[in-house]
Amino acid sequence: MSPSATGRRRVHRSLAAGVPFAVLAALVAAAPAEGASSGEPHVTRTATLGDIPLGTFSNALLPGTVADDRGVDLGGIGSDIYPAGRKGEFWTVTDRGPNGQIKVGGTKRRTFPVPGFDPAIVRIKVSGDTVKVLDAIPITTSSGKPVTGLPNQAGRDETPYTYDAQTPLSYDPNGLDTEGIVRAADGSFWLVDEYGPSLVHVSARGKVLTRYVPEGLNLTGTGYPVVEALPAVLLHRKINRGFEGLAQLPGGDLVLAVQSPLSLPDTDAGEASRTARLLRFSPKKKAVTAEYAYRFDPVDVVDPSEDDTSELKISSVVSVGGDRLLVEERTDKAARLQLVHLDRRANILGGPYDDDSTSPSLEHLDDPAASGVPVLAKRLVVDLGTVDGVPGKIEGVARVDRDTLALVNDNDFGMTDGTGAFDARGRLVDSGVETTVTYVRLPRGI
């Protein structure tokens, strides 16, 4: 029996016994906001994930992976959400695990307080005001070893440190900063990752079948196959802003969203840019077949409290039939869902903007459309920042039915940045932010 299969059966036994995966209700199901009418988007339900010790969760899947969880509970499953076929059930995926930043000598260091944590695919059920964990699948190498969530390459990724930012940790070429998730018709999963950035095909049991990365990444030493099948221009992704959104179109093609504009020609240009990229990938051809320019609204339109353009992100893309997508533009405090159509005439794949020597770059253009770039047209569907009861940092969106969306937030495993994230004993000082699934009813169907 494979380690992943053993882990899954232990999870089921734990669930059946009621421990340790009993989930406690923490919030009352939310009624429509006061004053809301059928003509306004409103929250119809809020469900909360209770406290599950991260070490207990991880070691039930892959025994011995977490020696000390430092008081951290399971969280971070809000990287994405995808319907699992039964009412109220969804597939979610954790991100790379608890991580934060602490400034040492004027430089921010990336901390991994639970370095043994292995990203997992988690099946949940929304039941009343509770989010229940039904199943969990660890993501592993071809031999069943944990991929971990640690950075891959020195010089390209941030150096990982211990919880107190004092001791460097080892890089791991297998590590995945998992984000979007969809499930294919054959039961396998597709995920996206921020490090490569990469598209990851995972078996129904959690083993990485293939990791598709940009040409020229030169990632070696992995315990699974790596194929350089993505445009080389993606090597210019901003740190921690690789692929974040993933959608599956009705015919099986995938749409990948780069979270932020590329750093072209340099970091400053990427920070100031409002032009991100979407890619279309054919699992049959195992190749990118189209690329699109997506234009953010000004940051103060998306979030009136924010004036820093670099805070704009795409965190979720959702197929809504044909070649139509919902695209989530967000900051940490606000989010708006835009409807776009992937017009074949807007395909820029293989053009001058895939060449990193092109000047000005796509990201550096003040008005790409005026420069002849076919930017995707979009239409605002809902401003979630104006809907009472929607939490911050929404990273996953799923379509429940014609006029209802399920939203999941990323609670960062209850972590905050800075030296106050852990107490003097090295135990987490929890932020109090919970993982919630929120249903929003729209006045008009999508």
Sequence and secondary structure as in RCSB ss.txt:
>XXXX:A:sequence
MSPSATGRRRVHRSLAAGVPFAVLAALVAAAPAEGASSGEPHVTRTATLGDIPLGTFSNALLPGTVADDRGVDLG
GIGSDIYPAGRKGEFWTVTDRGPNGQIKVGGTKRRTFPVPGFDPAIVRIKVSGDTVKVLDAIPITTSSGKPVTGL
PNQAGRDETPYTYDAQTPLSYDPNGLDTEGIVRAADGSFWLVDEYGPSLVHVSARGKVLTRYVPEGLNLTGTGYP
VVEALPAVLLHRKINRGFEGLAQLPGGDLVLAVQSPLSLPDTDAGEASRTARLLRFSPKKKAVTAEYAYRFDPVD
VVDPSEDDTSELKISSVVSVGGDRLLVEERTDKAARLQLVHLDRRANILGGPYDDDSTSPSLEHLDDPAASGVPV
LAKRLVVDLGTVDGVPGKIEGVARVDRDTLALVNDNDFGMTDGTGAFDARGRLVDSGVETTVTYVRLPRGI
>XXXX:A:secstr
  HHHHHHHHHHHHHHHTTTT     S    S TT  TTS EEEEEEEE   BHHHHHHHHSTTS S  TT BS 
 TBT EEE SSTTEEEEE  S S EEEEETTEEEEE SSTT   EEEEEEEETTEEEEEEEEE B TTS B  S 
   BTTB  EE TTS SB    TT   EEEEEE TTS EEEEETTTTEEEEE TTSBEEEEEEETT    S SS 
EEEEE GGGGG BTTBSEEEEEE TTS EEEEESS    S HHHHHH  EEEEEEEETTTTEEEEEEEEE   HH
HH TT   GGG EEEEEEE STTEEEEEEE SS EEEEEEE  GGG  TTSGGGSTT SS GGG S TGGGT  B
  EEEEEEGGGSTT  S EEEEEEEETTEEEEEE  GGG  SSGGGB TTS B       EEEEEE SS  
